[in-house]
Amino acid sequence: MKAGSENLPVYSLHNFSSEERASQQFQVEVFDANRHFAVKYPHRHDFFEVLYLHKGSGSHVIDGNKYDIEPPCVFFMSPGQAHKIELSHDIDGFIFIFTADFYLLNQRNPNRLIEFPFFFTIRQDNPPLVLTNEADKLFLESLFKKGVDEIGKPEGYSIDILRSVLDLILTTSASLYPYDENRWKGKGHIVVKKFFQLLEEHFHENLSVAQYADIMALTPNHLTQTVTQLTGKTSSQIIKAKQIIEIKRLLVHTNLSVSEIAAKMNFPDQSYFAKFFKREVGVSPLQFRTQSL
């Protein structure tokens, strides 16, 4: 179903905050059927999100990967990711959304956020953290409740307490999140995650591997070797896959013409764009749009 607009909506923090908090870099609140915001799906955010659910059911599609909602569980989203969520009426939990600046202000390590295993993931997937231990569930729940209580204080909240609560939520979640620590540690791990972060920011500019490497102050060969070693894919393959995902979204969820999408994705002309899409997908952009309706 098309969004009826010319772009996939991108929401900032102020879209989910009350007017008096429109300029803040974070929000923590109860997430249930009474949480009403006029948003269209699918959409993407320009902030980080932690969604804790302890009741209800449904599905969550993040960058084309579909996950069943089976509480108690925690979903994590990085800036730039597109998602669509379908929830039962009895859904209940908490949500903490925040900017990188809010979290990193007092952190000595500028890579701290992308070092968490669930942000800008190496595998480019977003499986939720499923909580199997009652004590872990209760502890995480208490942290979210503390955040909600703190931000709701009539005399004003302590931003240091909220930042500490968020750090505890992320650190606790990281300790429980399933991943191969030996495989995902080291400088190569950070290089790949930074590449993914840049790709989310610049995919619409149609940059080359060399241009991404230049931004990262690396040689193209070093970037590709590191990416291939950790992901099994080349930098070029990952760039193309990201472009194709976005082009498909624009074909299905907007009314933009093929030439407008080509221009939006910074391709030199419609003919080259159409050949690129057909080579990667097997059908023309218009055929894909027709098949998806």
Residue frames as qw, qx, qy, qz and C-alpha x, y, z in Angstrom:
[[0.000, 0.887, 0.461, 0.000, 0.00, 0.00, 0.00],
 [0.431, 0.457, -0.024, 0.778, 1.39, 3.37, -0.98],
 [0.291, -0.414, -0.450, 0.736, 1.94, 6.08, 1.57],
 [0.197, 0.849, 0.479, 0.107, 0.40, 8.53, -0.87],
 [0.151, -0.934, 0.138, 0.292, 3.28, 10.92, -0.54],
 [0.625, 0.722, -0.291, 0.060, 6.50, 11.51, -2.41],
 [0.231, 0.551, -0.720, 0.354, 8.86, 10.27, 0.28],
 [0.680, -0.309, -0.646, 0.158, 9.11, 7.58, 2.90],
 [0.335, -0.890, -0.026, -0.309, 8.41, 9.56, 6.10],
 [0.580, 0.171, -0.517, 0.606, 11.41, 10.34, 8.31],
 [0.480, -0.809, -0.260, -0.220, 10.52, 11.13, 11.91],
 [0.296, 0.462, -0.497, 0.673, 12.62, 13.07, 14.39],
 [0.270, -0.196, -0.777, 0.534, 12.38, 13.05, 18.16],
 [0.196, 0.110, 0.223, -0.949, 10.11, 16.09, 18.27],
 [0.532, -0.090, -0.556, -0.633, 7.42, 14.12, 16.40],
 [0.661, -0.287, -0.693, 0.015, 7.10, 11.88, 19.48],
 [0.333, -0.167, -0.513, 0.773, 7.43, 14.52, 22.19],
 [0.049, -0.844, -0.513, 0.150, 4.99, 16.92, 23.78],
 [0.301, 0.870, 0.079, 0.382, 5.35, 20.58, 22.84],
 [0.368, -0.896, 0.232, -0.089, 7.15, 21.56, 26.04],
 [0.699, -0.422, 0.521, 0.249, 9.77, 18.87, 25.35],
 [0.751, 0.651, 0.101, -0.050, 10.08, 19.39, 21.60],
 [0.312, 0.840, -0.432, 0.104, 13.75, 20.39, 21.76],
 [0.600, -0.545, 0.578, -0.095, 15.00, 17.59, 24.02],
 [0.359, 0.504, -0.748, -0.240, 17.18, 14.77, 22.74],
 [0.123, 0.015, -0.982, 0.143, 15.36, 11.88, 24.43],
 [0.641, -0.215, -0.015, -0.736, 11.95, 10.53, 25.44],
 [0.168, 0.023, -0.974, 0.148, 10.98, 7.60, 27.67],
 [0.551, -0.047, 0.155, -0.819, 7.37, 6.57, 28.17],
 [0.607, 0.116, 0.750, -0.235, 4.80, 3.80, 28.38],
 [0.244, 0.223, -0.675, -0.659, 4.16, 2.07, 25.04],
 [0.315, 0.279, 0.876, -0.236, 0.58, 0.80, 24.75],
 [0.226, 0.549, 0.713, 0.373, -2.60, 1.15, 22.68],
 [0.080, -0.916, -0.338, 0.202, -3.19, 4.63, 24.15],
 [0.374, -0.510, 0.291, 0.718, 0.07, 6.00, 22.72],
 [0.541, 0.708, 0.450, 0.063, -1.26, 7.93, 19.75],
 [0.161, -0.593, 0.316, 0.722, 1.01, 9.64, 17.25],
 [0.687, 0.650, 0.136, -0.295, 0.04, 10.42, 13.66],
 [0.202, -0.546, 0.713, 0.390, 2.72, 8.36, 11.93],
 [0.820, 0.408, -0.172, -0.362, 2.65, 6.51, 8.64],
 [0.638, -0.344, 0.674, 0.142, 4.15, 3.05, 8.12],
 [0.802, -0.206, -0.179, 0.532, 6.67, 2.21, 6.93],
 [0.040, 0.975, -0.103, 0.194, 8.79, 5.10, 8.15],
 [0.742, 0.114, -0.362, 0.552, 12.33, 5.69, 9.37],
 [0.441, -0.875, -0.134, 0.149, 13.78, 7.55, 12.33],
 [0.451, 0.699, -0.327, 0.449, 16.84, 9.75, 12.70],
 [0.356, -0.632, 0.512, -0.460, 17.32, 8.59, 16.32],
 [0.246, 0.143, -0.950, 0.130, 18.02, 5.41, 18.30],
 [0.692, -0.293, -0.061, -0.657, 15.13, 3.40, 19.75],
 [0.108, 0.103, -0.956, 0.254, 14.79, 0.75, 22.47],
 [0.653, -0.202, -0.194, -0.704, 11.33, -0.85, 22.63],
 [0.018, -0.119, 0.935, -0.333, 10.60, -3.14, 25.58],
 [0.653, -0.162, -0.315, -0.670, 7.38, -5.20, 25.38],
 [0.123, -0.171, 0.899, -0.383, 6.07, -7.38, 28.22],
 [0.468, 0.367, 0.715, -0.367, 2.54, -8.03, 26.92],
 [0.550, 0.643, 0.005, -0.534, 0.72, -8.47, 23.61],
 [0.701, 0.072, 0.622, 0.342, 1.60, -9.83, 20.20],
 [0.435, 0.852, 0.019, -0.291, 2.13, -8.79, 16.58],
 [0.831, 0.207, 0.196, 0.479, 4.97, -8.40, 14.13],
 [0.144, -0.884, 0.161, 0.415, 7.79, -5.94, 13.55],
 [0.792, 0.456, 0.195, 0.356, 9.42, -5.50, 10.13],
 [0.271, -0.853, 0.212, 0.393, 12.80, -3.74, 10.23],
 [0.097, 0.637, -0.599, -0.476, 14.62, -3.08, 6.94],
 [0.666, 0.261, -0.541, -0.442, 12.70, -5.91, 5.31],
 [0.325, 0.086, -0.914, 0.227, 13.31, -8.47, 8.09],
 [0.612, -0.457, -0.221, -0.606, 10.13, -9.64, 9.85],
 [0.198, 0.145, -0.837, 0.489, 10.13, -10.60, 13.53],
 [0.512, -0.566, -0.601, -0.240, 7.28, -11.96, 15.62],
 [0.183, -0.565, 0.371, -0.714, 6.57, -10.06, 18.82],
 [0.779, -0.270, -0.567, -0.001, 6.82, -12.61, 21.64],
 [0.214, -0.750, 0.324, -0.535, 7.05, -10.79, 25.01],
 [0.201, -0.920, 0.050, 0.332, 8.99, -10.28, 27.11],
 [0.743, 0.255, 0.264, 0.560, 11.35, -8.94, 24.46],
 [0.141, -0.793, 0.048, 0.591, 13.37, -5.86, 23.51],
 [0.663, 0.600, 0.291, 0.339, 13.73, -4.40, 20.01],
 [0.366, -0.614, 0.144, 0.684, 16.59, -2.07, 19.04],
 [0.571, 0.718, 0.325, 0.231, 16.66, 0.30, 16.08],
 [0.488, -0.283, 0.141, 0.813, 19.44, 2.47, 14.66],
 [0.225, 0.686, 0.026, -0.691, 19.01, 5.83, 12.91],
 [0.254, 0.432, -0.594, -0.629, 18.02, 5.50, 9.25],
 [0.075, 0.083, 0.990, 0.084, 16.34, 2.12, 9.53],
 [0.507, -0.102, -0.270, -0.812, 12.83, 1.78, 8.12],
 [0.018, 0.064, 0.963, -0.262, 10.25, -0.21, 10.00],
 [0.556, -0.253, -0.344, -0.713, 6.60, -1.22, 10.12],
 [0.013, -0.067, 0.876, -0.478, 4.94, -2.53, 13.25],
 [0.585, -0.313, -0.465, -0.585, 1.60, -4.30, 13.72],
 [0.009, 0.188, -0.757, 0.625, 0.40, -4.67, 17.29],
 [0.326, -0.486, -0.808, -0.075, -2.42, -6.35, 19.19],
 [0.258, -0.767, -0.174, -0.561, -4.77, -4.16, 21.23],
 [0.750, -0.656, -0.082, 0.020, -3.35, -5.46, 24.51],
 [0.682, 0.388, -0.246, 0.569, 0.24, -4.43, 23.69],
 [0.444, -0.893, 0.002, -0.074, 2.07, -3.05, 26.70],
 [0.815, -0.018, -0.085, 0.573, 5.63, -1.99, 27.44],
 [0.233, -0.855, 0.020, 0.464, 8.01, 0.96, 27.39],
 [0.684, 0.584, 0.133, 0.416, 9.97, 2.90, 24.79],
 [0.392, -0.741, 0.117, 0.532, 13.19, 4.93, 25.15],
 [0.640, 0.637, 0.209, 0.375, 14.19, 7.02, 22.14],
 [0.409, -0.801, 0.115, 0.423, 17.30, 9.19, 22.06],
 [0.527, 0.818, -0.225, 0.047, 19.93, 10.88, 19.92],
 [0.825, 0.142, -0.294, 0.461, 23.59, 9.88, 19.83],
 [0.145, 0.579, -0.268, 0.756, 24.51, 13.25, 21.35],
 [0.645, -0.583, 0.066, -0.490, 22.31, 12.61, 24.40],
 [0.969, -0.231, -0.068, 0.064, 23.95, 9.28, 25.17],
 [0.793, 0.251, -0.141, 0.538, 27.55, 10.16, 24.27],
 [0.059, -0.923, 0.058, -0.376, 27.78, 13.49, 26.11],
 [0.464, -0.743, 0.446, -0.184, 29.62, 12.06, 29.12],
 [0.973, 0.022, 0.196, 0.119, 31.13, 9.03, 27.39],
 [0.274, -0.711, 0.483, 0.432, 34.88, 9.05, 26.80],
 [0.402, -0.029, 0.819, 0.408, 34.58, 6.51, 24.00],
 [0.378, 0.372, -0.147, -0.835, 33.01, 8.09, 20.87],
 [0.430, 0.115, -0.792, -0.418, 32.34, 4.60, 19.45],
 [0.246, -0.048, 0.814, -0.523, 30.44, 3.45, 22.55],
 [0.669, 0.283, 0.243, -0.643, 27.01, 3.36, 20.87],
 [0.738, 0.436, -0.389, -0.337, 28.03, 1.44, 17.77],
 [0.133, 0.373, -0.899, 0.186, 29.96, -1.04, 19.91],
 [0.614, 0.028, 0.582, -0.533, 26.67, -2.36, 21.27],
 [0.273, -0.034, 0.906, 0.321, 25.86, -5.57, 19.36],
 [0.298, 0.592, 0.745, -0.075, 22.31, -4.50, 18.46],
 [0.213, 0.871, 0.054, -0.439, 23.03, -1.13, 16.75],
 [0.433, 0.724, -0.451, -0.293, 24.21, -1.05, 13.09],
 [0.838, -0.243, 0.486, -0.048, 24.53, -4.83, 13.31],
 [0.164, -0.463, 0.752, 0.441, 27.24, -6.63, 11.35],
 [0.296, 0.212, 0.913, 0.182, 24.72, -9.12, 9.99],
 [0.218, -0.035, -0.261, -0.940, 22.37, -6.24, 9.05],
 [0.461, -0.438, -0.724, -0.267, 19.52, -7.81, 10.98],
 [0.205, -0.421, 0.330, -0.819, 17.62, -6.82, 14.12],
 [0.586, -0.316, -0.743, -0.069, 16.43, -9.86, 16.07],
 [0.437, -0.746, 0.063, -0.499, 14.86, -8.85, 19.38],
 [0.107, 0.311, -0.824, 0.462, 16.40, -9.73, 22.71],
 [0.714, -0.369, -0.463, -0.374, 14.07, -12.38, 24.14],
 [0.199, -0.525, 0.597, -0.573, 14.10, -12.35, 27.93],
 [0.728, -0.101, -0.662, -0.147, 14.00, -15.89, 29.31],
 [0.444, -0.125, -0.661, 0.592, 15.03, -15.08, 32.88],
 [0.262, -0.817, -0.500, -0.115, 12.42, -13.53, 35.18],
 [0.487, -0.647, -0.106, 0.577, 15.04, -11.60, 37.16],
 [0.338, -0.027, 0.376, 0.863, 16.42, -10.00, 33.98],
 [0.042, -0.609, -0.604, -0.513, 12.91, -9.06, 32.88],
 [0.386, -0.822, -0.398, 0.130, 12.06, -7.46, 36.22],
 [0.487, -0.467, 0.055, 0.736, 15.35, -5.55, 36.33],
 [0.218, 0.171, 0.464, 0.842, 14.94, -4.10, 32.83],
 [0.185, -0.711, -0.595, -0.326, 11.32, -3.29, 33.56],
 [0.448, -0.743, -0.290, 0.403, 12.36, -1.45, 36.74],
 [0.396, -0.219, 0.218, 0.865, 14.83, 0.66, 34.73],
 [0.022, 0.423, 0.549, 0.720, 12.17, 1.75, 32.24],
 [0.358, -0.770, -0.526, -0.045, 9.76, 2.50, 35.10],
 [0.480, -0.555, -0.115, 0.670, 12.45, 4.61, 36.78],
 [0.259, 0.051, 0.379, 0.887, 12.93, 6.54, 33.53],
 [0.161, -0.605, -0.591, -0.509, 9.18, 7.17, 33.17],
 [0.463, -0.750, -0.412, 0.231, 8.86, 8.22, 36.82],
 [0.473, -0.373, 0.032, 0.797, 11.89, 10.53, 36.54],
 [0.152, 0.194, 0.430, 0.869, 10.81, 12.31, 33.37],
 [0.272, -0.642, -0.588, -0.410, 7.32, 12.81, 34.83],
 [0.415, -0.424, -0.486, 0.642, 8.43, 14.54, 38.04],
 [0.064, 0.916, 0.371, 0.137, 6.47, 17.81, 38.40],
 [0.345, -0.874, 0.126, 0.319, 9.49, 19.53, 39.95],
 [0.403, 0.786, -0.441, -0.161, 11.64, 18.61, 36.98],
 [0.996, 0.002, -0.017, 0.091, 13.77, 15.61, 36.04],
 [0.407, -0.700, 0.494, 0.318, 17.48, 14.90, 36.44],
 [0.698, 0.615, -0.297, -0.214, 19.04, 14.47, 33.01],
 [0.069, 0.552, -0.822, 0.127, 21.99, 12.67, 34.64],
 [0.567, -0.038, 0.745, -0.350, 19.67, 10.05, 36.15],
 [0.785, 0.493, 0.163, -0.337, 17.93, 9.54, 32.79],
 [0.474, 0.683, -0.549, -0.084, 21.27, 9.19, 31.01],
 [0.170, -0.398, 0.870, -0.237, 22.41, 6.67, 33.64],
 [0.721, 0.172, 0.542, -0.396, 19.14, 4.72, 33.33],
 [0.738, 0.608, -0.151, -0.253, 19.62, 4.52, 29.56],
 [0.230, 0.627, -0.742, 0.054, 23.22, 3.35, 29.97],
 [0.422, -0.190, 0.824, -0.326, 22.08, 0.61, 32.35],
 [0.792, 0.381, 0.285, -0.382, 19.35, -0.49, 29.91],
 [0.637, 0.667, -0.362, -0.135, 21.82, -0.72, 27.03],
 [0.053, 0.561, -0.806, 0.181, 24.64, -2.31, 29.02],
 [0.589, -0.059, 0.714, -0.374, 22.30, -4.89, 30.60],
 [0.808, 0.475, 0.127, -0.323, 20.74, -5.69, 27.22],
 [0.456, 0.688, -0.561, -0.062, 24.18, -6.06, 25.61],
 [0.206, -0.414, 0.854, -0.239, 25.20, -8.57, 28.30],
 [0.646, 0.162, 0.667, -0.334, 22.13, -10.68, 27.48],
 [0.634, 0.624, -0.126, -0.440, 22.14, -10.25, 23.70],
 [0.879, -0.050, 0.437, 0.183, 23.27, -13.39, 21.81],
 [0.531, 0.816, -0.227, -0.031, 26.32, -12.79, 19.60],
 [0.911, 0.050, -0.104, 0.395, 29.75, -14.23, 18.91],
 [0.297, -0.929, 0.080, 0.206, 31.98, -11.95, 21.00],
 [0.616, -0.352, 0.470, 0.525, 35.22, -13.28, 19.54],
 [0.490, 0.430, 0.559, 0.513, 34.07, -12.66, 15.99],
 [0.089, 0.870, 0.348, 0.339, 32.65, -9.18, 16.52],
 [0.433, -0.843, -0.002, 0.317, 35.38, -7.53, 18.58],
 [0.615, -0.149, 0.319, 0.705, 38.39, -5.51, 17.45],
 [0.018, 0.484, -0.153, -0.861, 39.03, -2.57, 15.12],
 [0.042, -0.062, -0.793, -0.605, 37.62, -4.38, 12.09],
 [0.075, -0.570, -0.808, 0.127, 34.28, -4.69, 13.84],
 [0.036, -0.713, -0.245, 0.656, 34.14, -0.91, 14.38],
 [0.039, -0.283, 0.528, 0.800, 35.22, -0.21, 10.79],
 [0.055, -0.304, -0.867, -0.392, 32.31, -2.26, 9.45],
 [0.098, -0.695, -0.650, 0.290, 29.81, -0.67, 11.82],
 [0.061, -0.603, 0.034, 0.795, 31.00, 2.82, 10.88],
 [0.001, -0.053, 0.712, 0.701, 30.61, 1.87, 7.23],
 [0.088, -0.522, -0.839, -0.125, 27.02, 0.75, 7.90],
 [0.119, -0.708, -0.390, 0.577, 26.37, 3.98, 9.81],
 [0.032, -0.433, 0.329, 0.838, 27.67, 6.07, 6.90],
 [0.005, -0.172, -0.847, -0.503, 25.66, 3.99, 4.45],
 [0.054, -0.670, -0.719, 0.178, 22.45, 4.81, 6.35],
 [0.082, -0.728, -0.122, 0.670, 23.33, 8.51, 6.13],
 [0.061, 0.582, -0.426, -0.690, 24.48, 8.62, 2.48],
 [0.503, 0.158, 0.831, 0.181, 22.82, 5.77, 0.55],
 [0.427, 0.790, 0.417, -0.140, 20.71, 8.25, -1.47],
 [0.025, 0.861, -0.301, -0.409, 23.88, 9.96, -2.76],
 [0.916, 0.399, 0.007, 0.038, 25.02, 6.92, -4.80],
 [0.146, -0.837, 0.525, 0.050, 28.58, 7.11, -3.44],
 [0.774, 0.363, -0.519, 0.021, 31.28, 4.69, -4.58],
 [0.872, -0.340, -0.230, 0.266, 33.33, 2.40, -2.32],
 [0.553, 0.228, -0.134, 0.790, 36.25, 4.81, -2.80],
 [0.153, -0.615, -0.033, -0.773, 34.14, 7.75, -1.61],
 [0.771, -0.585, -0.156, -0.197, 33.02, 5.89, 1.53],
 [0.842, -0.104, -0.184, 0.497, 36.63, 4.86, 2.19],
 [0.313, 0.459, -0.074, 0.828, 37.73, 8.48, 1.80],
 [0.457, -0.691, -0.072, -0.555, 35.18, 9.65, 4.39],
 [0.881, -0.470, -0.050, -0.006, 36.54, 7.00, 6.76],
 [0.035, -0.846, 0.531, 0.025, 40.19, 7.89, 5.99],
 [0.742, -0.168, 0.644, 0.086, 40.84, 4.35, 4.71],
 [0.098, 0.312, -0.715, -0.618, 41.96, 2.92, 1.40],
 [0.763, 0.102, -0.175, -0.614, 39.16, 1.28, -0.64],
 [0.650, 0.203, -0.733, 0.003, 41.06, -2.00, -0.49],
 [0.088, 0.121, -0.771, 0.619, 41.33, -1.93, 3.29],
 [0.535, 0.030, 0.259, -0.803, 37.62, -1.14, 3.64],
 [0.800, 0.167, -0.357, -0.452, 36.55, -3.94, 1.30],
 [0.503, 0.215, -0.811, 0.209, 38.92, -6.49, 2.84],
 [0.101, -0.080, 0.689, -0.713, 37.64, -5.70, 6.35],
 [0.648, 0.104, 0.101, -0.748, 33.98, -5.75, 5.31],
 [0.756, 0.220, -0.543, -0.290, 34.38, -9.02, 3.37],
 [0.310, 0.226, -0.846, 0.371, 36.26, -10.68, 6.21],
 [0.195, 0.036, 0.670, -0.715, 33.48, -9.95, 8.72],
 [0.600, 0.307, 0.248, -0.696, 30.35, -10.14, 6.54],
 [0.575, 0.118, 0.778, 0.224, 31.24, -12.42, 3.64],
 [0.433, 0.797, 0.403, 0.118, 30.13, -9.66, 1.25],
 [0.485, 0.176, 0.074, 0.853, 32.08, -6.94, -0.53],
 [0.013, -0.420, -0.254, 0.871, 31.55, -3.24, 0.19],
 [0.232, 0.109, -0.482, -0.838, 30.09, -2.86, -3.28],
 [0.328, -0.300, -0.869, -0.219, 27.58, -5.67, -2.74],
 [0.207, -0.506, -0.650, 0.528, 26.41, -4.10, 0.52],
 [0.071, 0.340, -0.040, -0.937, 26.04, -0.65, -1.07],
 [0.298, -0.035, -0.671, -0.678, 24.02, -2.11, -3.97],
 [0.298, -0.386, -0.871, 0.059, 21.80, -4.12, -1.60],
 [0.087, -0.494, -0.445, 0.742, 21.02, -0.98, 0.41],
 [0.176, 0.238, -0.303, -0.906, 20.21, 0.96, -2.76],
 [0.312, -0.166, -0.824, -0.443, 17.90, -1.81, -4.01],
 [0.205, -0.465, -0.780, 0.364, 16.03, -1.97, -0.69],
 [0.026, 0.487, 0.214, -0.847, 15.42, 1.78, -0.78],
 [0.225, 0.135, -0.539, -0.800, 14.43, 1.82, -4.48],
 [0.268, -0.307, -0.897, -0.170, 11.91, -0.98, -3.82],
 [0.113, -0.523, -0.608, 0.587, 10.45, 1.01, -0.91],
 [0.113, 0.409, -0.078, -0.902, 10.07, 4.10, -3.08],
 [0.246, -0.010, -0.749, -0.615, 8.45, 2.08, -5.87],
 [0.312, -0.389, -0.867, -0.020, 5.96, 0.45, -3.53],
 [0.283, -0.615, -0.577, 0.458, 5.25, 3.12, -0.92],
 [0.009, -0.560, -0.008, 0.828, 5.38, 6.38, -2.89],
 [0.602, 0.694, 0.378, -0.113, 3.92, 7.81, -6.09],
 [0.108, -0.731, 0.433, 0.516, 7.27, 8.94, -7.45],
 [0.813, 0.544, -0.125, -0.168, 7.94, 8.16, -11.12],
 [0.927, -0.014, 0.052, 0.372, 10.92, 6.00, -12.13],
 [0.468, 0.590, -0.063, 0.655, 12.80, 9.09, -13.34],
 [0.330, -0.802, 0.135, -0.479, 12.07, 10.89, -10.05],
 [0.889, -0.440, 0.120, 0.043, 13.34, 7.91, -8.05],
 [0.808, 0.289, -0.005, 0.514, 16.47, 7.80, -10.23],
 [0.158, 0.732, -0.123, 0.651, 17.10, 11.48, -9.49],
 [0.611, -0.711, 0.108, -0.329, 16.37, 11.02, -5.78],
 [0.920, -0.289, 0.178, 0.194, 18.92, 8.19, -5.59],
 [0.104, -0.835, 0.380, 0.384, 21.45, 10.33, -7.51],
 [0.717, 0.130, 0.591, 0.346, 21.73, 8.14, -10.61],
 [0.168, -0.303, 0.342, 0.873, 23.04, 9.99, -13.71],
 [0.435, 0.108, -0.374, -0.812, 20.03, 9.11, -15.88],
 [0.794, -0.019, 0.286, -0.536, 16.89, 6.97, -15.93],
 [0.832, 0.368, -0.386, -0.155, 18.28, 4.51, -18.48],
 [0.343, 0.415, -0.754, 0.375, 21.31, 3.63, -16.34],
 [0.422, -0.227, 0.565, -0.671, 19.08, 3.44, -13.26],
 [0.870, 0.121, 0.032, -0.477, 16.65, 1.03, -14.96],
 [0.736, 0.388, -0.553, 0.048, 19.50, -1.20, -16.19],
 [0.051, 0.396, -0.741, 0.540, 21.03, -1.25, -12.69],
 [0.620, -0.118, 0.436, -0.641, 17.71, -2.24, -11.11],
 [0.903, 0.230, -0.145, -0.334, 16.93, -4.95, -13.67],
 [0.540, 0.456, -0.678, 0.202, 20.45, -6.40, -13.38],
 [0.054, -0.295, 0.749, -0.591, 20.11, -6.67, -9.59],
 [0.552, 0.061, 0.515, -0.654, 16.42, -7.64, -9.31],
 [0.303, 0.094, 0.913, 0.258, 15.63, -9.38, -12.59],
 [0.201, 0.730, 0.632, 0.163, 12.69, -7.16, -13.59],
 [0.202, 0.488, 0.087, 0.845, 12.31, -3.49, -14.56],
 [0.016, 0.039, 0.497, -0.867, 11.31, -0.89, -11.94],
 [0.543, 0.000, -0.109, -0.832, 7.81, -0.57, -13.44],
 [0.694, -0.049, -0.687, -0.210, 7.36, -4.35, -13.55],
 [0.347, -0.058, -0.751, 0.559, 8.37, -4.56, -9.88],
 [0.242, 0.026, 0.285, -0.927, 5.91, -1.81, -8.96],
 [0.657, -0.011, -0.367, -0.659, 3.09, -3.53, -10.85],
 [0.643, -0.039, -0.764, 0.043, 3.85, -6.92, -9.28],
 [0.242, -0.034, -0.661, 0.709, 3.88, -5.37, -5.79],
 [0.370, -0.152, 0.010, -0.916, 0.47, -3.70, -6.02]]
